[in-house]
Amino acid sequence: EHCQRDEVDEAIAIRDSHRYAGDQVIKAMADYFTEINSFSVDVATHRVVSKDGMSRESMVIQTVAMRRPNGFSLIETGADGSLTVKSDGKVVTTYLADLEQYMETPAPSTFDDVTYEPSQLPMRLALERIAILGALLLGDPHDWLMRDVSTASYIGLERLDGGLYHHIVLSRGEVDWNIWVASGKAPLLKMII
């Protein structure tokens, strides 16, 4: 109970501090992900695309694993088909199951090479498919996350699954990303809407 009270007190102090805006929460999360050597996550994405009064909904399930400097795995299934992109550190293997297409390219030396090397198109597309999560793998994730963001609004602290999370809204043109980041010493990404 004492530990929970300390966490609540810390989170309230951060929330009440004028210097801890949405951008600073994103910066803390980006710095944390820069320091870790590996992680894995399961992502469920509900996509709604609307245009000219019509909308299309789909669900995409992704399993993502990363190991620095260049180990990566993305397995994605959804209404638009399935995709697998894996890097064992030497070779990037891409498989489009629905099209029965298979491709191998040399693995990048680091995740940063993915953004600059023309031969890294499959890996770059995989990182783009996992949106914000993909940016967390790059050398300066804060820069990538905040690129083209017009506002980073700090909404406040919210309790999710028994933990306290900072709720931030990043606005890019007509798109708003609601992001929840754990408070405390490990600012892990909890949820993106």
N, C-alpha and C positions, 0 to 999 in steps of 0.2 A: 504494500500500500504506500509506503514511504517513497519507493522508487517511482510509482505512478504519479504521486503528488509532485515530485521533483520535475518529472517530464511535463506535467501540466503547467507548473510554475514557469518552466523554461519556455514552453510554447506560448504562454500568455505574454511573457516579457518580449519575446520576438515579435509577436503580433502587434503589441502596443508600441514598439519602436518605430519611429517614422522612417528610419534609414532602411528598414527591412521591407522593401517593396517587392513586387512580383519579379522584377529582374534579378534581385538579389537571391531569391529562392531558387530561381533557375540557375544562377551562377553557382550556388552551393551544390546543387544536384549535379551540374556539369563537372565541377571539380571533383566530386566524389567518384563519378564514373570514370574520370581520367585516371584515378589512382588504382582502381581495382583491375586485376588481371583477367578475371573471367566472370561470366554470369550466364544464366539461362532464364528464360521466361516464356510463358504461354500467353498468347494474345488472342482475344476474341474481339473482332471488329464488326460492328453493325454499320453498314454503309448505306446512306440514303443520297441518291443523286437526283436533283430536281432541275427540270428545264422545261420552259414553255408550258407550265401547268401540269406537266407529267412528272411522276417520280418513280424511281426504281430502287428497291431495297434488296440488300444481300448481306449475308453473313460470311465472314472470312475468319478462319482459324489458322493461327501461325504459331509454330514452335521455333524459338530463336535461341541459339547458344553462341557464345563468343569467348575466345581465348586469345589474348594478345601474344604475339604481335599481329597474327593474320589467320588464326583459326576461326571458322565461322560455319554456322549451319542455319538455314532457313527452310522449314518445311511448311508449305502453305496449301490449304484446301479451301475451296469455296465454290460459289455458283459459277464463277468464270473459269473453273478448272483447278488443277493442282500444279504446284511448282516446287522443285527442290533445288537449292543452291548450297553447295558445301565446299569449304576450303580446308584441306588437311595441312595447309602451310606450304605445299608444293604445287598443288593443282586445284583449280576451282572447277567443280563439276556442276553443270546445270542440266536439269531434266524437266521437260514439260510433258507430263504424262498424257494429257489429252491429245497432244499433237505427236506423241511418240518421238520427240526430238531430244537429243542428247548432245552436249557440247562440253569440251574441256579446254581450259585456257590456263596459262601459268598463273600461280597465285601471286598476289601482290606481296611486297616485302612487309608492308604495314597497311593498316586500314586507310591511312592518309593517301597512300598511292592509288587507292581505288578512285579517288576524285579527279586525278590528273592523268592517269595512264589510259590511252584509248583501248588497250587490250583488256581493260578491266570492266567493260560494259556490263557483263552479267552480274558481277558483284555490285557494281554501282546501282543497277536496277533493283537488286535485292535490298540494298540499304534504303533506297527510296520507297520501296513497298512497305517497309516497317517505319516509315515517317520519322517521328521524333526519336524513337528508339534507335534508329540508324544513325542519327546525328550524334548520339551519345558515344559512338565508337570512334569518332574522329578526333584528331589532335586537339582542336579547340572546340569542344562541343557547344560551349556557350555562344561562340560566334555563329556556328551553324544554326543553332536553335533560334537565335534572335535575328537572323538575317530576314529582312523584309517584314519584321514585326513592327507595327505602328504603335501598339500599346501592350504593356505587360501589367495587367491589373491584379492587385492582391485582394482577393475577395474575403479571406479570413480563414480561421481554423475550423475544421470540421472533423467529426468523429466518424471513422469508417472501420468496420470490422474490429472494433475495440481499440484502435490507435488514433492518434491525432495527426491530421494532415493539413498542410497549407493548400488552399485552393487558389489557383492562379488562372487567369484567362489571358491567352496570347491572341492578339488580333492581327491578322494578315489580310488586308483588303476586305473581301466579303466573307472570309473564313475566320471563325473563332475556335480556338482549341481550349477546352477546359482541362486543366491538369491538376492532379493531386499529388503532392510530394510529402513524404513522411517528415515529421518534425523530429528534432533530436540529432544525434551524432551521425546517423546513417540516412541521409536524405534520398531515399529510394523513390523511384517513380512508382506510384500505386495505380493510377488510372488516368486515361485520356479519353475525353469525349469531344 
